[in-house]
Every structure is written in C-alpha cells, then in structure tokens.
Amino acid sequence: MPTIVSQIDEVEKHLQTCESRLDNIERKIRITDLTAEQLKSLKQEEKELQREQKKYETKLKTLRKENGKNTFLSFVILGLIVMLYYMFWAS
C-alpha cells in the first residue's frame, strides 16, 4: 500500500506533466501558423488537459488534507505516550 506522501509525489508529477504539456500547446498556438483543423485539435487537447489538471489538483488537495490529519493524529498519540510515561514510570 503506497504511503500518502508517495501518492502526493505521484500526483504532483502528473500535475507537472500536464502543466508542461499545456505550456507547449499554448506556445504552439501562439507561435505556429496552424490550419483550422490543427488549431481545433490543439484546442481539444488543451481542454482535456485542463480537465485532467483540475482532477489532479482536487486529488492533491484531498491527499494533503488527509496527510495533515494523519500528522495531527501522530502528534496526539505521541503526546498521550509521553503523558502516560510521566504518569506511571517517571515517578
């Protein structure tokens, strides 16, 4: 089972790939003289990548929230262990 951190890394890589591809498409549209068909194809690909990017951003937000919850829970458990240690064994 992959950890949340590795899932976050994976989603960030996918997101970076989408952003890079979107930049390339936008650059092509601005710089290159394209036929109407090529322009339509690039615009369609751009829309698909934007949808994919939005999906990855949502997933990344969810994973980061989950990671924050797990971190908080870890600190609470650590605090309880320290408290129990001082209550029973430190005396």
PyMOL commands that set and color helices and strands:
alter all, ss='L'
color gray80, all
select helices_A, chain A and resi 4-31+36-88
alter helices_A, ss='H'
color red, helices_A
deselect
rebuild
show_as cartoon
